[in-house]
Amino acid sequence: MIKEAVASSAPAATIPVIWSVLGYSFPAGSMCVGLFTCFMVRLFITLDATGPKRWLLDGIVTGLSMVITAVWIVEHQVDLFAALGTGGMTGAVGAGVITFFKRRGQSAIDALDAALPGKPTIPPEITATLREIDKIP
């Protein structure tokens, strides 16, 4: 009787929860931490950005960042701390992706505007001045 009481009072070994999606197994805690961190970093960057909010573009980049985080966690079977870093890193890199595509997209829009006939031509110095004014907080 005493042996049973001593044995039952010993702490049980913890076993991590493993989820499986589409045949890929991964630690559930790491996935939750990584995706939550990625989402929070993207949300913080989106809400902190100056200028007009482009929710569709931010939503697409947030989704892409979260997918990259999930794939990294599944592929490398990372622990909680590494999942925290992975989610934060991919969420922050999304800001660079948006900046890159905004610049490239603006160049494409400018080229398209120049190619359309019948439209008044705006001198480049006026366009540059307007863009600088837009950047002022």
C-alpha positions as CSV (number, residue, x, y, z in Angstrom):
1,M,0.0,0.0,0.0
2,I,2.8,2.4,0.8
3,K,4.6,1.6,-2.4
4,E,1.5,2.5,-4.4
5,A,1.1,5.8,-2.6
6,V,4.8,6.7,-3.3
7,A,4.6,5.7,-6.9
8,S,1.4,7.6,-7.6
9,S,2.8,10.8,-6.1
10,A,5.8,10.9,-8.5
11,P,5.4,13.5,-11.3
12,A,4.3,12.1,-14.6
13,A,6.6,12.4,-17.6
14,T,5.5,15.1,-20.0
15,I,4.9,14.0,-23.6
16,P,4.7,16.8,-26.2
17,V,1.5,16.9,-28.2
18,I,2.2,16.0,-31.9
19,W,-0.2,17.0,-34.6
20,S,-0.3,15.6,-38.0
21,V,-1.6,17.5,-41.1
22,L,-1.4,16.1,-44.6
23,G,0.9,13.4,-43.4
24,Y,3.4,15.8,-41.8
25,S,3.9,15.5,-38.0
26,F,5.0,18.5,-35.9
27,P,4.9,19.7,-32.3
28,A,1.7,21.5,-31.6
29,G,3.1,23.9,-29.1
30,S,5.8,25.1,-31.4
31,M,3.4,25.6,-34.3
32,C,1.0,27.6,-32.1
33,V,3.9,29.8,-30.7
34,G,5.4,30.3,-34.2
35,L,2.1,31.2,-35.9
36,F,1.0,33.5,-33.1
37,T,4.3,35.3,-33.0
38,C,4.3,35.8,-36.8
39,F,0.7,37.1,-36.7
40,M,1.5,39.5,-33.9
41,V,4.6,40.9,-35.5
42,R,2.8,41.4,-38.8
43,L,-0.1,43.1,-37.0
44,F,2.2,45.4,-35.0
45,I,4.1,46.4,-38.2
46,T,0.8,47.0,-40.1
47,L,-0.8,49.1,-37.4
48,D,2.5,51.1,-36.8
49,A,3.1,51.9,-40.5
50,T,2.5,55.5,-41.6
51,G,0.5,56.4,-44.7
52,P,-2.5,54.7,-46.2
53,K,-3.2,51.2,-45.0
54,R,-3.3,48.6,-47.7
55,W,-5.1,45.8,-45.9
56,L,-5.3,43.5,-48.8
57,L,-1.5,43.6,-49.5
58,D,-0.8,43.3,-45.7
59,G,-3.2,40.3,-45.5
60,I,-1.5,38.5,-48.4
61,V,2.0,39.1,-47.0
62,T,0.8,38.0,-43.5
63,G,-0.6,34.8,-44.9
64,L,2.5,34.1,-46.8
65,S,4.7,34.8,-43.7
66,M,2.5,32.5,-41.7
67,V,2.8,29.7,-44.3
68,I,6.6,30.1,-44.4
69,T,6.6,29.9,-40.6
70,A,4.5,26.7,-40.6
71,V,6.6,25.0,-43.3
72,W,9.8,25.9,-41.4
73,I,8.5,24.5,-38.1
74,V,7.3,21.3,-39.8
75,E,10.5,20.8,-41.8
76,H,12.9,21.5,-38.9
77,Q,10.8,20.2,-35.9
78,V,11.9,23.2,-33.9
79,D,11.4,23.7,-30.2
80,L,9.4,26.5,-28.6
81,F,12.1,29.1,-28.5
82,A,13.2,28.5,-32.0
83,A,9.5,28.7,-33.1
84,L,9.3,32.1,-31.4
85,G,12.3,33.4,-33.3
86,T,11.1,31.8,-36.6
87,G,7.7,33.5,-36.3
88,G,9.1,36.8,-35.4
89,M,11.7,36.7,-38.2
90,T,9.3,35.8,-41.0
91,G,6.8,38.4,-39.8
92,A,9.4,41.1,-39.8
93,V,10.8,40.1,-43.2
94,G,7.2,40.6,-44.5
95,A,7.7,44.4,-44.0
96,G,10.7,44.2,-46.4
97,V,8.7,42.3,-48.9
98,I,5.9,44.9,-48.9
99,T,8.4,47.7,-49.3
100,F,10.1,46.0,-52.2
101,F,6.9,45.3,-54.0
102,K,5.5,48.8,-53.4
103,R,8.6,50.3,-55.0
104,R,8.5,47.9,-57.9
105,G,4.8,48.3,-58.3
106,Q,5.1,52.1,-58.3
107,S,7.7,51.8,-61.1
108,A,5.4,49.6,-63.1
109,I,2.5,52.1,-62.6
110,D,4.6,55.0,-63.7
111,A,5.7,53.1,-66.8
112,L,2.1,52.2,-67.6
113,D,0.9,55.8,-67.1
114,A,3.7,57.0,-69.5
115,A,2.6,54.5,-72.1
116,L,-1.1,55.3,-72.2
117,P,-2.0,57.8,-74.9
118,G,-4.2,60.9,-74.4
119,K,-3.2,61.4,-70.8
120,P,-1.5,64.6,-69.7
121,T,2.2,64.2,-68.9
122,I,3.3,65.2,-65.4
123,P,6.9,66.4,-65.2
124,P,9.1,64.1,-63.2
125,E,10.1,66.8,-60.7
126,I,6.5,67.4,-59.7
127,T,5.9,63.7,-59.3
128,A,9.0,63.4,-57.1
129,T,7.9,66.4,-55.0
130,L,4.4,64.9,-54.5
131,R,6.0,61.6,-53.4
132,E,8.2,63.4,-50.9
133,I,5.2,65.3,-49.5
134,D,3.4,62.0,-49.1
135,K,6.2,60.6,-47.0
136,I,6.0,63.5,-44.4
137,P,4.3,62.2,-41.3
